[in-house]
Amino acid sequence: MSFYIFRQKTLIKGGAAALDGVPDNVDPSEWIQGKIMTAPTNKEPLMLDLSLESGVFRGAIIDGFLTLYHKKLCKVLTDFGIDNIQYFPVVLRNQETKKVEHDYMLVNIVGLLDCVDMDKSKVNWWASGMGFDFVSMEIDKAKVQGLPIFRLKDDPTKVIIDERLKQHLEKNKVLVGVQLIEPKNYSDW
């Protein structure tokens, strides 16, 4: 089975959307740790400002400080039977016009998988020895536990989907503005 890194395509005509930071009560690093999260606000959806450099294009994913999925993508994931994602409503605000958008959800992908085959992957270790950059990556299928979408324990900023889910997303035409990269062709640089 093939796997794909699932992320926002940032170089796109019209310019990709991007967030301009997050509120003080939200720690972005908490949202990629794979643990169950509570809603970032008690009553209202979380208000997030779009970067002043954001373009007009709106795709299925907005990556960056937090991971946001378009509501259509969330529905298709739910219809597929995905049960390891929490969804929280957000409001995106244009800082200049004050116009708001309600089409995205903050997503929390629950669980981190230690499934990178480091013997088959190629990495460049940092001079400090405290980390590395991938030159290419190989996923150990036996360690995926049948999950169609997950984050990597070695690099939780990376969301991985399997071939079955990719085909389902293609069939439902929700891969707008999405970049799919086979791990063997992925490089941090």
C-alpha positions in Angstrom: 0.0 0.0 0.0 1.2 3.5 -0.8 1.2 6.4 1.5 1.2 10.2 0.9 2.2 13.3 2.9 -1.1 15.3 2.9 -0.6 19.0 3.1 -1.6 22.4 1.7 -0.3 23.4 -1.7 1.2 26.9 -0.9 2.4 27.9 -4.4 -0.9 28.4 -6.1 -2.5 31.0 -8.4 -4.4 33.5 -6.4 -2.2 33.0 -3.4 -2.7 30.5 -0.6 -4.4 31.3 2.7 -2.3 31.5 5.8 -2.9 32.4 9.5 -1.4 35.4 11.2 -0.5 33.6 14.5 -2.9 32.2 17.0 -4.6 33.6 20.2 -2.6 33.5 23.4 -4.8 30.7 24.8 -3.8 28.4 22.0 -0.4 26.6 21.9 0.1 25.3 18.3 2.6 22.6 19.5 -0.2 21.0 21.6 -2.3 20.5 18.5 0.3 18.1 16.8 1.0 15.9 19.8 -1.7 13.3 19.0 -3.6 13.6 22.3 -7.3 14.3 22.8 -7.9 18.1 23.0 -10.6 20.2 24.5 -12.3 22.9 22.6 -10.1 26.1 22.6 -13.0 28.2 23.5 -16.1 27.4 25.6 -18.9 29.0 23.6 -17.9 30.7 20.4 -15.8 29.3 17.5 -12.1 30.2 17.7 -11.4 33.4 15.9 -8.3 33.3 13.7 -6.9 36.2 11.7 -5.7 35.6 8.2 -2.2 36.8 7.4 -2.0 40.1 5.6 -0.2 38.2 2.8 -3.0 35.6 2.4 -4.2 35.2 -1.1 -7.8 34.8 -2.2 -7.5 31.0 -3.0 -9.2 28.7 -0.5 -8.4 25.0 -0.8 -9.2 22.0 1.3 -6.3 22.6 3.8 -4.8 25.6 5.5 -1.5 24.5 7.2 0.8 26.5 9.4 0.4 27.4 13.0 -2.6 25.1 13.2 -4.1 22.6 10.7 -7.5 23.6 9.3 -9.6 21.5 7.0 -12.5 22.8 4.8 -15.9 21.5 6.1 -16.4 19.6 2.8 -13.1 17.7 3.4 -14.2 17.0 7.1 -17.5 15.5 5.8 -15.7 13.3 3.3 -13.3 12.1 6.0 -16.2 11.3 8.4 -18.1 9.5 5.6 -15.0 7.3 5.0 -15.2 6.3 8.7 -12.3 8.3 10.0 -12.6 8.3 13.8 -9.2 9.6 14.9 -9.8 13.2 14.2 -11.5 15.8 16.4 -13.1 18.8 14.6 -13.5 22.3 16.2 -15.2 25.2 14.4 -13.2 28.3 13.6 -13.9 31.7 12.1 -11.3 33.2 9.8 -11.1 37.0 9.7 -9.6 39.2 7.1 -7.7 41.8 9.1 -8.2 44.5 6.5 -11.8 44.1 5.5 -13.0 42.4 8.7 -14.9 40.0 6.5 -15.2 36.5 8.2 -15.4 33.0 6.8 -16.9 30.0 8.5 -15.9 27.2 6.1 -13.0 25.6 8.1 -12.5 23.4 11.1 -9.5 23.2 13.4 -8.5 19.5 13.2 -6.7 17.4 15.8 -5.5 14.1 14.5 -5.4 11.8 17.5 -2.4 9.5 17.9 1.2 9.6 16.6 2.6 6.6 14.8 6.2 5.5 15.1 6.1 4.0 11.6 9.1 5.5 9.7 11.5 2.8 8.7 14.7 4.6 9.6 16.9 1.9 8.0 15.3 2.5 4.6 14.8 6.3 5.0 17.6 8.7 4.1 18.3 11.5 6.6 20.8 14.2 7.2 21.7 14.5 10.9 22.1 17.9 12.3 25.6 18.8 13.4 24.3 19.0 17.0 23.2 15.3 16.7 19.8 16.5 18.2 17.7 15.9 15.1 17.7 15.4 11.4 16.1 16.4 8.1 14.6 13.8 5.8 16.1 13.4 2.4 13.6 10.6 1.7 11.3 8.6 3.9 10.0 5.1 4.0 6.8 4.1 5.9 6.8 0.7 7.6 3.3 -0.6 6.6 3.3 -3.1 9.4 3.4 -0.3 12.0 0.5 1.8 10.5 -2.1 -0.2 12.5 -4.6 0.2 9.6 -5.1 3.9 10.2 -5.9 5.7 6.9 -4.7 9.1 8.3 -2.2 9.9 11.0 0.7 12.0 12.1 4.3 10.8 12.3 5.9 10.4 15.8 9.3 11.4 14.3 7.8 14.6 12.7 4.3 15.3 13.9 3.9 18.3 11.5 3.6 15.6 8.8 0.1 14.2 8.1 0.1 10.9 6.2 -2.8 9.3 4.4 -3.0 5.8 2.8 -3.9 4.9 -0.8 -7.5 3.9 0.1 -8.2 7.3 1.6 -6.4 9.1 -1.3 -8.7 7.4 -3.8 -11.8 8.2 -1.7 -10.8 11.9 -1.5 -10.1 12.0 -5.3 -13.5 10.3 -6.0 -15.2 13.0 -3.9 -13.2 15.8 -5.5 -12.0 17.4 -2.3 -8.3 17.6 -3.0 -8.4 21.2 -4.1 -5.2 23.0 -3.3 -3.8 19.9 -1.7 -0.3 18.6 -2.2 0.2 14.8 -2.0 3.9 13.6 -1.8 5.0 10.1 -1.7 7.3 9.8 1.3 10.1 8.3 -0.8 10.1 11.5 -2.9 9.9 13.8 0.1 12.7 16.0 1.3 12.8 18.6 4.1 14.9 20.6 1.7 
